[in-house]
Amino acid sequence: MLSGTHSQIERGDESYLLRPVYVLCIADDIRHHSASVPKGQFFFSYQFQELSNAQDCLTENLRFFFLELPRLRNAWDSLETNRERWCYLFKNLNKFAEVPVNQAGFEDVFSIAQTGELEEKELRKYVTSMITEYDRKVIGEYFHKEGYDAGMVEGLAKGCKDGREEMRRETVKNLKAIGASIETIMAATQLSREEIESI
């Protein structure tokens, strides 16, 4: 909930307009309600309000909706609104033999629900087919950055090694210039006689 409102505000904004945030809870149990609640009601809407004054609402932009599936007892043919049909779908998806006709969006729900019956190989193929071009771009950027970071580490390590070798060569040249013996140079640089003589 907080991230739903927090993500709409930039730090330092003095005025802002929050878009509504809705929380939908789908419950597989029946909550306790007052006797005034009709028996057939299955969809409930709540918002923050001051307890001593029911008219004093904290905000209209944050609402909680509870769908109590066990309270929905109507048959499919008796449902009148799209809300009732969608709620019925949530409750009875596993009982549908086929997609109800002329119900916008139901085809997508049934398509997704059928993935639960797929074998692991088929499910992996399905998930792969659902990856969008945007997903591919994000994944590519991630692995590019990982490769870049690994390359940087490898490059730094090689640079340090090359730098140490160059410093040893300079030390050998300086020691030779002041007339130090090969044995002294070997002890100072940890290089072999052959390496020192080749410099």
C-alpha positions in Angstrom: 0.0 0.0 0.0 2.7 2.5 1.0 4.7 1.7 -2.1 1.6 2.4 -4.2 1.4 6.0 -2.9 5.1 6.5 -2.2 6.1 5.7 -5.8 3.9 8.6 -7.0 5.7 11.3 -5.0 9.1 12.8 -5.8 11.2 13.9 -2.8 10.9 17.6 -2.3 7.5 17.9 -4.1 5.4 20.6 -2.4 2.2 19.8 -4.2 1.2 16.5 -5.7 -1.9 14.7 -6.8 -2.1 11.0 -5.8 -3.8 8.6 -8.0 -6.1 6.1 -6.2 -4.5 2.9 -4.7 -6.8 -0.1 -4.5 -6.1 -3.3 -2.5 -8.1 -6.3 -3.6 -8.3 -9.2 -1.1 -9.8 -12.5 -2.3 -10.9 -14.5 0.7 -11.9 -18.2 0.8 -13.7 -17.7 4.1 -16.6 -15.6 5.4 -15.9 -12.7 7.6 -18.2 -11.7 10.4 -20.7 -9.0 9.3 -23.5 -7.2 11.0 -27.1 -8.4 10.6 -27.8 -5.5 8.2 -25.5 -7.0 5.5 -27.6 -8.8 2.9 -27.0 -12.6 2.7 -26.1 -12.4 -1.0 -23.5 -9.7 -0.7 -20.0 -11.0 -1.5 -18.1 -7.9 -2.4 -17.2 -5.4 0.3 -15.5 -1.9 0.1 -13.6 -0.3 3.0 -11.8 2.9 3.5 -10.0 4.7 6.4 -12.3 6.9 8.5 -12.2 8.5 11.9 -13.8 6.1 14.4 -16.0 8.6 16.3 -17.3 10.2 13.1 -18.3 7.8 10.3 -18.6 10.8 7.9 -14.9 11.9 8.4 -13.0 9.9 5.7 -9.2 10.1 5.8 -8.9 9.8 2.0 -10.9 8.6 -1.0 -7.7 7.5 -2.7 -7.0 4.4 -0.6 -9.6 1.7 -0.6 -9.7 -2.0 0.3 -12.0 -4.4 -1.5 -12.8 -7.9 -0.1 -14.2 -10.6 -2.3 -15.6 -13.3 0.0 -15.9 -16.3 -2.4 -18.0 -18.6 -0.2 -20.8 -15.9 0.0 -21.2 -16.1 -3.8 -23.8 -18.8 -4.2 -25.6 -17.8 -7.4 -25.7 -19.9 -10.6 -23.8 -18.7 -13.7 -27.1 -18.0 -15.6 -28.5 -15.8 -12.8 -25.5 -13.5 -12.7 -26.4 -10.0 -13.9 -23.2 -7.9 -13.8 -19.6 -8.3 -15.0 -18.4 -8.0 -11.4 -20.6 -11.0 -10.4 -19.3 -13.0 -13.4 -15.7 -12.2 -12.6 -16.1 -13.1 -9.0 -17.9 -16.3 -10.0 -14.9 -17.1 -12.3 -12.5 -16.7 -9.4 -14.5 -19.1 -7.3 -15.3 -21.7 -9.9 -12.4 -21.6 -12.5 -11.6 -25.3 -12.0 -15.2 -26.3 -12.7 -15.5 -24.7 -16.1 -15.4 -27.1 -19.0 -15.1 -24.3 -21.6 -14.7 -20.6 -21.8 -18.1 -18.7 -21.4 -19.0 -17.0 -24.7 -19.0 -13.2 -25.1 -17.0 -12.6 -21.9 -14.2 -10.1 -22.6 -11.0 -11.1 -20.9 -12.1 -14.6 -19.9 -10.1 -16.2 -22.7 -6.8 -14.7 -21.3 -7.6 -16.1 -17.8 -8.4 -19.5 -19.1 -5.2 -19.5 -21.2 -3.1 -18.7 -18.2 -5.0 -21.2 -16.0 -4.3 -24.0 -18.4 -0.5 -23.7 -17.8 -1.0 -25.4 -14.5 -1.5 -28.7 -16.4 1.7 -28.4 -18.5 4.7 -30.7 -18.2 7.9 -29.0 -17.0 9.3 -28.8 -20.6 6.1 -27.4 -22.0 5.8 -24.9 -19.1 9.4 -23.6 -19.7 8.5 -23.2 -23.5 5.4 -21.3 -22.6 7.2 -19.0 -20.1 9.9 -18.3 -22.7 7.2 -17.4 -25.3 5.8 -14.9 -22.8 9.1 -13.0 -22.6 8.6 -9.6 -24.3 11.1 -7.6 -26.2 11.4 -5.3 -23.2 12.2 -8.3 -21.0 14.9 -9.4 -23.5 16.4 -5.9 -23.5 16.5 -5.7 -19.7 18.0 -9.2 -19.4 20.6 -8.3 -22.1 21.5 -5.1 -20.3 21.9 -7.0 -17.1 24.3 -9.6 -18.6 26.1 -6.9 -20.5 26.7 -5.1 -17.2 27.8 -8.3 -15.5 30.2 -9.0 -18.4 31.5 -5.4 -18.2 32.0 -5.6 -14.5 33.8 -9.0 -14.9 35.9 -7.4 -17.7 36.8 -4.5 -15.5 38.0 -6.7 -12.7 40.0 -8.8 -15.1 41.4 -5.6 -16.7 42.4 -4.1 -13.4 44.1 -7.3 -12.4 46.1 -7.5 -15.7 46.9 -3.8 -15.4 48.2 -4.2 -11.8 50.3 -7.2 -13.0 51.7 -5.3 -16.0 52.4 -2.4 -13.7 54.4 -4.5 -11.2 56.4 -6.1 -14.1 57.2 -2.6 -15.5 58.3 -1.4 -12.0 60.6 -4.5 -11.7 62.2 -3.7 -15.1 62.8 -0.1 -14.1 64.3 -1.3 -10.8 66.6 -3.7 -12.6 67.7 -0.8 -15.0 68.4 1.5 -12.0 70.3 -1.1 -10.1 72.4 -2.0 -13.1 73.1 1.7 -13.7 74.6 2.1 -10.2 76.7 -1.1 -10.6 74.8 -3.6 -8.4 75.7 -7.3 -8.8 73.3 -9.7 -10.4 72.9 -11.5 -7.1 71.8 -8.2 -5.4 69.4 -7.4 -8.2 68.0 -11.0 -8.0 67.4 -10.6 -4.2 65.8 -7.1 -4.6 63.5 -8.0 -7.5 62.8 -11.7 -7.1 63.7 -12.1 -10.8 65.8 -14.9 -12.2 69.3 -14.4 -13.7 68.0 -14.9 -17.2 65.2 -12.4 -16.7 67.6 -9.8 -15.3 70.1 -10.4 -18.2 67.4 -10.0 -20.8 66.5 -6.4 -19.5 
